[in-house]
């Protein structure tokens, strides 16, 4: 790239440059998802990625993420979804075909993105949202999303 993209990073590069996403970076690399998340599809598809932070993986250290579960953290569409686009109680269909739901707490000040198997007691809360990338947006969540 000749710097014509304004120097923005892809989602994969952005995730792998962040100190608290080392585990997520390893997982997308292992599952050959880093390549996909490095690309800007010609049809304009954008990725919205919910990346569990390293603490999330430590809390769930016995759990090995499958390819299907990794895809449950990625939403593909013509538009990336920023925090303001995630509507309370609405669902979005993730890359693996399963729905995740936006749950709002604390008078909608806190948003979580949960799967059917996430208990309400430890929902994947958006702890850092709206990290822009060339090919979409990255949100950091506090727990692994479980379909």
N, C-alpha and C positions, 0 to 999 in steps of 0.2 A: 504493500500500500504506500502510495506516494504522499501521505499526509493530507490527502484531499478530503478525508473523512473528519477533519477537525480534531484528529487525535483521540477520538473516543475509542474505548475498549469494547470488545465483544463481551457477552455475558460470561463466557468461559474464562477469558483473560481477567475480567473484573473479579470474578469469584476467586480465581487462583491467586490474585494479588492481595487478597484480604486475609489478615492474620487469623481471624476467627472462623474462616471457612476452609481450613486445611483438609479436614475430613471430607467435606463436600467436594472439594477439588479432586481429591484422590478417587472418590466414587465416580464422578462423571468421567474421569480419565479411564478408570477400570472398565466401565460399561460402554466405552466408545461414544459417550454422549458429548464429550468436550469438543469433538470435531463439529458436530451438528450445532452446538451452541456457540461456535466460533464463526459460523457462516451467517451472512445476511442473504436470505433466500431472494431470488430474482423476482418472485411474485409479491414481495413486500411483506411476507409473513413476519410477525414479531413474536418473540418469546417472552412470556412472563414466568419468571422462575422464583420459586419459594425455596430458598436454601437454608436448611437447618444449620445452625452454628455448631461449633465444636462441642459446646456444653450439651447440646441436644444429643449428640452421638455418645458423649460420656455417660449421660443419664441412662442411655439405652444401649449400653456397651455390648450386651449379649446379642443384640439384634443385627443381623446382616441384611443390608438393603438389597433387594432383588431388582432386576431391571424394570419390572413392572412397577415396583414401588418408587423407583427413581423417576419414572415417567409421570407418576402421580404428583410430582412436585413441579411439573412443567405444563404451561398452558400455551397453545399455539393459536394465533388468530391474526387477522389483518391489523388489529390494534393491540398494543401492549396495555395491560391493566395496571394503572397506578393505584395507590392507596384510595384515592377519591372515587375510583371506578369500581371498587369492591363494595357491593351493596349488601348491607346486613341481611342475613337469612337467605340471600340468593345463592344459587349453586352455579359453578362453572364446570364444564367438562374438560378434564385434564387429558394429557397426551395418551394415557393408557385407557381412555374411554370411560373412566369412572368419574363421578361427580365429587367435587369438594365444595364445602359450604363456608361462607363468610359468617362468622359469629361475632357480634359486637357486645362488649361489656363496658362497664364504667361510663354509662351515658354515651355510648358509641365512641368514647375516646380511645378505646383499645379494640383492635380488630385481630381476630385469629382466623386461620384458614384450616378447617379440620376435615378429616376424612371420616367415614362411617365408623372406623375402628379406633378413632382417637377419643379417649374418655374426656368428658367435659372438665374433669379436674386438672388435666394437663394438656391443654390445647396448644397447637402451634401458633403462638402469638407473634404478630409482626413486630419485632423489636427494632428493626431498622428498615424503613421502607423507601421505595422510589429511588433506588440507585440506578441512574440511567446508563444504558449501554447502546452501542451502535445498532444492535439487532433486538432491542427490547428493554426490559427492566428487571432488576433483581431486588427481591425482598428477602431479608434475613428473618427466619422464624426460630422460635425457641424450642421446638420439638419436631421430631420426625413426623411427617404427615402419613397417616395409614389409611389405605383405601377401605 
